[in-house]
Amino acid sequence: MATTTSGSGTATTVINRPCEVVWASITDVTRMGEWSPECLGGRWVGGADGPAAGAKFEGHNAATIGGRTVKKWTTTSEVTVCEPGTRFEFVAEGLTTWRYDLEASGSGTRITESFRYEPNGFTGFIYETLMRRSKAMTKGIEGTLARLKTVLEAAG
């Protein structure tokens, strides 16, 4: 199930793996490229070596259209919430908040990924009206969760 509004989106799935396994995977930013359609991977920076409130990491990203890369960029993110097994949240470039909420669901984990940003001014108009960025980002998190589910359930 996914929802999108201007400047936000969310998607949820259930992964047949325990919360601690899902948690360890989503907080290992070096593995994000395994499941994200846009993020190629990341690395902890500024002395950080894992998830903790205040820790920073770089994410390497690429946008593709029709299988061709049209843009590559790197963001710096700061972890704002780090509650092992339940919530992981970070802010990319001080602009977009990304959050993962986890809860036990039978023998697995219900995981919800969401994002939000303020689409203000001309840039907001371009992002939301012309690029339909929130819709694309929501589709991306659906893909991320589907790949995460496939990889983790295959390993289990």
N, C-alpha and C positions, 0 to 999 in steps of 0.2 A: 504494500500500500504506500502510495506517495502523494504528497500534496505540494503545491507551489503557489506562492503569492509574490508580489513584487518585493524583491530583496530577501526572500527566504524560501526554503524548501526543506522537505523531510521525507525519509523513506525508512521502512521497517521490514525486517525479516527475522525468522527464527533459524538459528544455526544449531545443529545437533552436536554441540560440543559444550563443555562446561564454561561458565563465565570467566574463570581464570585463564583458560586457553584463548578465548576470544579477546579478552583484555590484553594479554601478552602480545597478541598479534597486532591489534590496532595501535598500541602504544610503541611498537617498534617501528619508528619512522623510516628506518632503513629498508623496510619491507613494503612500504606503501606502493611502490611501483608494481608489485605483484598483483594488486587488485584494482588500483585506480586507473580509469581511462585517461586521466590528465596528468596526475603526478607520477613522475618517473622514478622517484625515490627521494630519500632525504638523509640528513646527517645531523647529529647533535652538534651544537657550536657553543662557544663561550664557556668551555669547561664542563658543560652538561654531558652526561653519558647515559641518560635514560629519563623516563618520564617523572617529572616533579613540578609542582607549581613554581613558576618563575623560570623554568628551564627553557632554553631557546634551541630551535632547530631550523635548518634551511630545507626547503622543499624545491626540487627541480621539476619543472612542469613543461608540458608541450601541448599545444592545441593543434588538432588535425582536422582537415576537411577532405573527405573523399580519399582517406589514406595518405594524404600529403601533409607534412608538418608546415603550418603557416606561422607559428610563433613559438618561441621557447623563452622561458623566464625562470628566475629563482626568487622565492619569497623567503623572508625570515618571519618565523612564527614564535609566539611565546605561549607556553602552557599556562592557562588561567585556572583550570580546575583539574585536579588529579586525585580521584577517589578510587583506589584500586578495586577492580571488579565491578564498578557501577557507573562511573562517569569519567570521561576524558574530554577536555575542552581546550581549544587554543585559538588565538587570534592571529591571523595572517596579515602582516604589514600594517597592523593597527586598524584594519578595515573590515575584514570578514571573520566572523566567529564561526568555528566549526565545532560540533559537539557529537559525542557518541554516548548514548545512554544504554546500559546493559541491565537486564534483570533475568533471573532464573525463570525458565519456562519448561516445566516438565524435566526432562533429562538434558535439555539444551539451554540456549540463551536467546532471549528476544533482544535484538539490537536495533536501535534507532539512530540513524545519522542525520544531522541537520546542519544547516548553515543560515546565517543572516547577515545582512549588510544594509546600509542606508543608501538607496539609489537617489542621491541628491544632484540637483543642478543639471548642467548639460551632459556631464559624464553619466549621470544616472539615466537620463533620457536615452543616450546612446546604448548603454548596457541593457536597459529594460525594453525599450521600444524597438530599436533596430536589431540588436543582437539577441534579444530574448534570453539574456544570460541566466536569469533565475531558472527558467525552464530547462536550459541546457545543463546547469549545475545539478538540478534535481535528477535529470536523466543520468548524469554522471554518478550520483550517489547510489542510484538504483543499480548501476553496473558494478560499482565498488562492492556493495553488499552481496550481490550475486556471485562475484568472483571470490570474495572472502569466504562465503558459504561453501562454494565448490572446493576451494583449496583446503579449508579446515576439515570439512567432512571427509574428504578423500584421505587426509592424513590420520584420521581418527580410527 
